[in-house]
């Protein structure tokens, strides 16, 4: 990873940490988020994974206005560093925690 890639990755990590902490307070069942990217093909390879405690929590999130709110927050924050994504939702994945 080049020095500029590391800087970008760190900026993304910091802004997503802030979003994660805020969103954990707002939406029951949301646990954490993470990101990954191939910086040779960035930003098209950026993937942000949202993790929920259970499938029911994920279903509730997907059917709520919180989904649009979170997409907007992510888009706003990424544009500040600046990372331009034509459709942020194309870069979002969803998962539930595996327990036991």
C-alpha positions as CSV (number, residue, x, y, z in Angstrom):
1,X,0.0,0.0,0.0
2,X,1.3,3.4,-0.9
3,X,1.7,6.2,1.6
4,X,-1.3,8.0,0.2
5,X,-3.4,4.8,0.3
6,X,-2.5,4.4,4.0
7,X,-3.6,8.0,4.6
8,X,-6.9,7.5,2.8
9,X,-7.5,4.2,4.6
10,X,-6.9,5.8,8.0
11,X,-9.2,8.7,7.2
12,X,-11.9,6.3,6.2
13,X,-11.4,4.3,9.4
14,X,-11.7,7.4,11.6
15,X,-14.8,8.7,9.9
16,X,-16.5,5.3,10.0
17,X,-15.6,4.9,13.7
18,X,-17.4,8.2,14.4
19,X,-20.4,7.1,12.4
20,X,-20.4,3.7,14.1
21,X,-20.4,5.1,17.6
22,X,-23.2,7.5,16.7
23,X,-25.3,4.9,15.0
24,X,-24.9,2.3,17.8
25,X,-26.8,4.7,20.1
26,X,-29.6,5.3,17.5
27,X,-30.4,1.8,16.2
28,X,-30.9,-1.2,18.4
29,X,-29.1,-4.3,17.1
30,X,-26.4,-2.5,15.2
31,X,-23.1,-3.8,16.4
32,X,-20.2,-2.4,14.3
33,X,-19.0,-1.7,10.8
34,X,-15.8,-2.3,8.9
35,X,-14.4,-1.5,5.5
36,X,-12.0,-3.0,3.0
37,X,-10.7,-1.8,-0.4
38,X,-8.2,-2.7,-3.1
39,X,-6.4,0.7,-3.4
40,X,-5.2,-0.2,-6.9
41,X,-8.8,0.2,-7.9
42,X,-10.1,2.7,-5.4
43,X,-12.8,3.9,-4.8
44,X,-14.8,1.4,-6.9
45,X,-13.6,-1.5,-4.7
46,X,-14.5,0.2,-1.4
47,X,-16.8,-2.1,0.6
48,X,-18.3,-1.1,4.0
49,X,-19.9,-3.9,6.0
50,X,-22.6,-3.2,8.6
51,X,-22.9,-5.9,11.3
52,X,-26.1,-6.5,13.3
53,X,-26.7,-8.7,16.3
54,X,-29.5,-10.8,14.7
55,X,-31.3,-11.2,11.4
56,X,-34.4,-9.5,12.9
57,X,-32.4,-6.4,13.7
58,X,-31.0,-6.3,10.2
59,X,-34.5,-6.7,8.7
60,X,-35.8,-3.9,10.9
61,X,-32.9,-1.7,9.8
62,X,-33.5,-2.5,6.1
63,X,-37.1,-1.5,6.3
64,X,-36.6,1.6,8.3
65,X,-35.8,5.2,7.6
66,X,-32.5,4.7,9.5
67,X,-31.1,3.0,6.4
68,X,-31.4,6.1,4.3
69,X,-30.1,8.2,7.2
70,X,-27.0,6.0,7.5
71,X,-26.3,6.0,3.8
72,X,-26.5,9.8,3.8
73,X,-24.2,10.1,6.7
74,X,-21.6,7.8,5.1
75,X,-21.8,9.7,1.8
76,X,-21.5,13.0,3.5
77,X,-18.4,12.0,5.5
78,X,-16.7,10.3,2.6
79,X,-17.1,13.4,0.4
80,X,-15.2,15.4,3.0
81,X,-11.9,13.5,2.5
82,X,-12.8,13.4,-0.6
83,X,-14.1,10.1,-1.7
84,X,-16.8,10.2,-4.4
85,X,-19.1,7.3,-4.8
86,X,-21.9,7.6,-7.4
87,X,-24.1,5.3,-5.3
88,X,-23.0,4.6,-1.7
89,X,-25.5,1.8,-1.4
90,X,-23.6,-0.2,-4.0
91,X,-20.6,-0.2,-1.6
92,X,-22.5,-1.5,1.4
93,X,-22.8,-5.1,2.6
94,X,-24.8,-6.4,5.5
95,X,-24.0,-9.2,8.0
96,X,-25.1,-10.6,11.3
97,X,-22.8,-11.7,14.1
98,X,-22.1,-15.4,14.3
99,X,-22.7,-16.7,17.8
100,X,-21.8,-20.0,19.4
